[in-house]
Amino acid sequence: MTEPLRRRRAAFLGLVLLLTAAFLAPAWHVLAAGGWSAWEAAIFACLALNAPWLALSAATGLVGFALRRGTCDPVAAVLPAAARAAGPITARVAILCCVRQEDMGAVLPPLERLLRDLRAGESGGLFSLAVLSDTPAGEAAAREEVAVARLAGSFPAGAVLYRRRARNTGFKAGNLMAFLDSAAGRATDFALILDADSEMSAEAVRQLVRIMQADGRLAILQPCVAGRGADTRFAATFGFGHRHGARTWATGQAWWQGPEGPYWGHNALIRVAPFRDHARLPMLPGGAHILSHDHVEAALLHGAGWAVCVLPEDAGSAERHPPDLPAMFARDLRWAAGNMQYRHLLFRRGMGRIGRMQMFQ
């Protein structure tokens, strides 16, 4: 850890402690009046248990707000490599989109636009697309293969690749690692990870590539993600709040976490070699596979000395938000099932301290 980052974290810890005290002091004043009952003691214990987490969130937001309002270039303030990101693109970049029984009529058009724009610009021949399928054999898989073959026919040979696994071992993380282990993966320097509902602009992708070229210790670069296709009032309202809150939050988080930032699993650029060497997921007790892979992969890379950084901007990076509250609850329950698996990994060797803290949270 560098000395400037150490000072940042010390200052941030002081702010968290100050906010924790500011939260608990009035609670103590109210509950202690007239003596303590067992119920009042229990209430205060619950408040004290939650206060540090609330203070951590508040401090992160306050730091992010101060940086975004008080600095000329908040991105450079938290990601110095962004200021050095210039010059020609020389890395070979594969766009990797994982699919499983998706509507290819919705998935492929954004990918086609992105690949066409990238290949039409500077160093365009270095960009390729791979559609990585976990769709079971059958009519859906056959339609999927035909759709990708039709797309491949509009590009030079080798620019578009389709790979389907017979078994979805390890789910999405296993699908990605299987590609990175293949000959095509080993011939790639960087990989852009996209979900089926992801959409990115060529300009945003080139910026990520240039930043990663400028910092040779950067293993994952994760931008913020805005909403797209908000065709319900819920999605539009959620997307508005999420977009403005996420940029502020990500700025503050990047300020104190530095090169030990989070990974959200999609709309992100990875450096293939260290990811393949250090981000292989362990098996859980009983032989189960990890569902929420992204935080674990980041923690493994932290522990190996590689940087995982956030670009606190969302221009040109989007995904679909849930259309309604029940859909959001279903997503949160799915995430929670994966997050609860982290209890088996918190004391595993080879992970960075900040990565462990992210999983604990």
C-alpha positions in Angstrom: 0.0 0.0 0.0 1.4 3.4 -1.0 1.7 6.2 1.6 -0.9 8.5 0.0 -3.4 5.6 0.0 -2.6 4.8 3.6 -3.3 8.4 4.6 -6.5 8.4 2.6 -7.7 5.3 4.5 -6.7 6.7 7.8 -8.7 9.9 7.1 -11.6 7.9 5.9 -11.6 5.7 9.0 -11.7 8.9 11.1 -14.7 10.1 9.2 -16.5 6.7 9.6 -15.8 6.8 13.4 -17.0 10.4 13.7 -20.3 9.5 11.9 -20.7 6.4 14.0 -20.4 8.4 17.1 -22.8 11.1 15.7 -25.4 8.4 15.1 -25.0 6.6 18.5 -24.7 9.7 20.7 -28.4 10.8 20.4 -29.6 7.2 20.6 -27.7 6.8 23.9 -29.1 10.1 25.2 -32.7 9.0 24.4 -32.5 5.4 25.6 -30.5 6.1 28.8 -33.0 8.6 30.1 -34.5 7.2 33.3 -32.2 4.2 33.4 -31.8 1.2 31.1 -34.3 -1.6 30.6 -33.4 -4.9 28.9 -35.4 -3.8 25.8 -33.6 -0.5 25.6 -30.2 -2.2 25.9 -31.2 -4.6 23.1 -32.3 -1.7 20.9 -29.0 0.1 21.5 -27.1 -3.0 20.7 -28.9 -3.4 17.4 -28.2 0.3 16.6 -24.5 -0.1 17.5 -24.2 -3.2 15.3 -25.6 -1.3 12.3 -24.0 2.1 12.9 -20.6 1.4 11.5 -22.1 0.1 8.2 -24.4 3.1 8.0 -21.4 5.4 8.7 -19.3 3.6 6.1 -22.0 4.2 3.5 -22.5 7.8 4.5 -18.7 8.5 4.5 -18.3 7.0 1.0 -21.1 9.1 -0.3 -19.8 12.3 1.3 -16.3 11.8 0.0 -17.7 11.1 -3.5 -19.9 14.2 -3.4 -17.0 16.3 -2.3 -14.8 15.0 -5.1 -17.4 15.4 -7.8 -18.3 19.0 -6.7 -14.9 20.2 -5.6 -12.4 18.9 -8.2 -12.0 19.7 -11.9 -11.4 16.1 -12.9 -12.9 13.6 -10.3 -11.9 10.6 -12.5 -8.2 11.6 -12.5 -8.4 12.2 -8.8 -9.3 8.5 -8.1 -7.8 6.8 -11.2 -4.5 8.5 -12.2 -4.1 6.2 -15.2 -7.0 7.9 -16.9 -4.9 11.0 -17.3 -2.2 9.0 -19.1 -4.7 7.1 -21.4 -3.6 8.3 -24.8 -2.0 6.9 -27.9 -2.9 4.1 -30.3 -4.6 0.9 -29.2 -2.2 -2.0 -29.6 -3.9 -4.7 -27.4 -6.0 -7.5 -28.9 -9.5 -7.2 -27.4 -12.2 -9.8 -27.4 -15.8 -8.8 -26.6 -17.3 -11.7 -24.6 -21.0 -12.0 -24.2 -22.4 -14.9 -22.1 -25.9 -16.1 -23.1 -28.3 -18.8 -21.9 -31.6 -19.2 -23.7 -31.7 -15.5 -24.6 -33.7 -13.7 -27.3 -30.9 -13.3 -29.8 -33.0 -10.7 -31.7 -32.5 -8.4 -28.6 -28.9 -9.5 -27.8 -27.1 -9.3 -31.1 -28.0 -5.9 -32.5 -26.1 -3.9 -29.7 -23.2 -6.3 -30.2 -23.2 -5.8 -33.9 -23.2 -2.0 -33.6 -20.4 -2.1 -31.0 -18.2 -4.4 -33.1 -18.9 -2.5 -36.3 -18.0 0.8 -34.7 -14.8 -0.6 -33.1 -13.6 -2.2 -36.3 -14.3 1.0 -38.3 -12.0 3.0 -36.1 -8.5 3.1 -35.0 -6.8 -0.4 -34.8 -10.2 -1.9 -35.7 -8.7 -5.3 -36.7 -7.7 -5.9 -33.0 -11.3 -6.2 -31.9 -13.3 -9.4 -32.1 -16.6 -10.8 -30.7 -17.2 -14.2 -29.0 -20.7 -15.3 -28.1 -20.4 -17.8 -25.3 -23.4 -20.0 -24.9 -24.7 -22.2 -22.1 -28.0 -22.9 -23.8 -28.9 -26.6 -23.6 -29.0 -28.5 -26.9 -32.2 -28.3 -28.8 -34.2 -25.8 -30.9 -33.1 -22.8 -28.9 -29.5 -23.6 -29.3 -29.9 -24.3 -33.1 -31.7 -20.9 -33.5 -28.9 -19.2 -31.5 -26.2 -20.7 -33.7 -27.9 -19.7 -36.9 -28.4 -16.1 -35.6 -24.7 -15.7 -34.7 -23.6 -17.3 -38.0 -25.7 -14.8 -39.9 -24.0 -12.0 -37.9 -20.5 -13.5 -38.5 -21.2 -13.5 -42.3 -21.3 -9.7 -42.3 -17.7 -9.4 -40.8 -14.3 -10.7 -41.9 -13.5 -14.3 -41.2 -12.5 -14.8 -37.5 -14.1 -11.6 -36.3 -17.1 -13.3 -34.7 -16.9 -16.6 -32.8 -19.6 -18.8 -31.4 -18.9 -21.4 -28.7 -21.5 -23.5 -26.9 -20.8 -25.8 -23.9 -22.6 -29.1 -23.5 -22.6 -28.6 -19.8 -22.8 -25.2 -17.9 -20.2 -26.2 -15.3 -19.4 -23.3 -13.0 -22.2 -21.2 -14.6 -21.2 -17.9 -16.2 -17.7 -17.8 -14.5 -17.0 -21.3 -15.8 -18.1 -20.3 -19.3 -15.7 -17.3 -19.3 -12.8 -19.3 -17.9 -13.3 -22.0 -20.5 -12.9 -19.4 -23.2 -9.9 -17.9 -21.6 -8.3 -21.3 -21.5 -8.9 -21.9 -25.2 -6.6 -21.1 -28.0 -8.7 -18.1 -28.9 -8.6 -16.8 -25.3 -4.8 -17.2 -25.0 -4.4 -15.2 -28.2 -6.3 -12.3 -26.5 -4.8 -9.5 -24.3 -7.9 -7.9 -22.9 -11.5 -9.1 -22.8 -14.6 -7.0 -22.4 -17.2 -8.9 -20.3 -20.8 -8.2 -21.3 -24.1 -9.7 -20.1 -27.0 -10.5 -22.5 -28.6 -7.1 -21.6 -25.4 -5.1 -21.7 -24.8 -2.3 -24.2 -21.6 -0.3 -24.6 -20.4 2.4 -27.0 -17.2 2.1 -29.0 -15.9 5.3 -27.4 -16.4 3.9 -23.9 -14.6 0.7 -24.8 -11.6 2.4 -26.3 -11.3 4.6 -23.2 -11.2 1.4 -21.0 -8.6 -0.2 -23.3 -6.3 2.9 -23.3 -6.5 3.2 -19.5 -5.6 -0.5 -19.1 -2.7 -0.1 -21.6 -1.5 2.9 -19.5 -1.4 0.9 -16.3 0.4 -2.5 -16.5 -0.8 -3.6 -13.1 -4.4 -3.2 -13.8 -6.3 -6.5 -14.1 -9.9 -5.3 -14.1 -11.3 -1.9 -15.0 -15.0 -1.5 -14.1 -17.0 1.6 -15.2 -20.4 2.5 -13.7 -23.4 1.2 -15.5 -26.5 3.3 -16.4 -30.0 1.9 -17.2 -31.3 1.4 -20.8 -34.6 0.6 -22.3 -36.6 2.0 -19.3 -40.1 1.2 -20.6 -41.8 1.3 -17.2 -42.2 4.1 -14.8 -40.5 2.1 -12.1 -37.4 1.3 -14.3 -37.1 5.0 -15.3 -37.4 6.3 -11.7 -35.0 3.6 -10.3 -32.6 4.3 -13.2 -32.5 8.0 -12.5 -31.7 7.6 -8.9 -29.3 4.7 -9.5 -27.3 6.6 -12.1 -26.7 9.8 -10.1 -26.1 7.9 -6.8 -23.8 5.3 -8.3 -21.4 7.8 -9.8 -21.1 9.6 -6.5 -20.8 6.4 -4.6 -18.2 4.9 -7.0 -16.1 8.1 -6.8 -15.9 8.0 -3.0 -15.3 4.2 -3.0 -12.5 4.5 -5.5 -10.9 7.3 -3.5 -10.4 5.1 -0.4 -10.2 1.6 -1.9 -7.8 2.6 -4.7 -6.4 -0.5 -6.5 -8.5 -2.9 -4.4 -11.9 -1.9 -5.9 -15.0 -4.0 -6.6 -15.9 -6.0 -9.7 -19.6 -6.2 -10.7 -19.1 -9.0 -13.3 -20.1 -7.2 -16.5 -19.5 -4.1 -18.6 -15.9 -4.4 -17.5 -12.5 -4.9 -19.2 -10.2 -7.6 -17.8 -6.5 -8.3 -18.5 -6.7 -12.0 -19.7 -3.4 -13.4 -18.4 -3.7 -12.5 -14.7 -7.4 -13.2 -14.6 -6.8 -16.7 -16.0 -3.9 -17.3 -13.6 -5.3 -15.9 -10.4 -9.1 -15.6 -10.6 -10.1 -19.3 -10.8 -12.9 -19.9 -8.4 -12.5 -22.5 -5.7 -15.2 -25.2 -5.1 -17.4 -24.8 -2.1 -17.9 -27.5 0.6 -19.9 -30.3 -0.9 -18.7 -29.6 -4.4 -21.1 -26.6 -5.0 -20.1 -23.9 -7.5 -19.9 -20.2 -6.5 -22.9 -18.2 -7.9 -21.8 -14.6 -7.1 -18.4 -14.9 -8.7 -17.4 -11.2 -9.2 -16.4 -10.2 -5.7 -14.5 -13.4 -5.3 -12.5 -12.9 -8.5 -11.7 -9.3 -7.4 -10.5 -10.5 -4.0 -8.3 -13.2 -5.6 -6.7 -10.6 -7.9 -6.1 -8.2 -4.9 -4.4 -11.0 -3.1 -2.1 -11.7 -6.1 -1.0 -8.1 -6.2 -3.1 -7.0 -9.2 -5.2 -3.8 -9.3 -9.0 -3.8 -9.7 -10.2 -0.3 -10.3 -13.4 1.6 -10.9 -13.9 4.3 -13.5 -16.7 6.4 -11.9 -18.4 7.3 -15.1 -21.2 5.6 -16.9 -21.2 7.3 -20.3 -21.6 4.6 -23.0 -22.1 1.7 -20.4 -25.6 0.5 -19.8 -27.8 -2.5 -18.8 -31.5 -3.1 -18.2 -33.0 -2.4 -14.8 -35.8 -4.5 -13.4 -39.2 -3.3 -14.8 -41.1 -3.5 -11.4 -40.6 -4.1 -7.7 -41.3 -7.9 -7.8 -38.7 -8.3 -10.5 -36.2 -6.4 -8.3 -37.0 -8.6 -5.3 -36.5 -11.7 -7.4 -33.1 -10.3 -8.5 -32.1 -9.5 -4.9 -33.0 -12.9 -3.7 -30.9 -14.5 -6.5 -28.0 -12.3 -5.5 -28.5 -13.1 -1.8 -28.3 -16.8 -2.5 -24.9 -16.2 -4.0 -23.8 -13.7 -1.3 -24.5 -16.2 1.5 -22.0 -18.5 0.0 -19.2 -16.1 0.9 -19.3 -17.4 4.5 -17.2 -20.3 3.2 -14.6 -18.0 1.7 -13.9 -15.3 4.2 -10.9 -17.0 5.8 -9.5 -18.6 2.7 -5.9 -17.8 1.9 -4.8 -15.7 -1.1 -7.5 -12.9 -0.9 -6.9 -9.2 -0.3 -8.2 -7.6 2.9 -10.5 -5.1 1.1 -11.9 -8.0 -1.0 -12.7 -9.9 2.2 -14.4 -6.8 3.6 -16.5 -6.4 0.4 -17.6 -10.1 0.7 -18.4 -9.7 4.4 -20.5 -6.6 3.7 
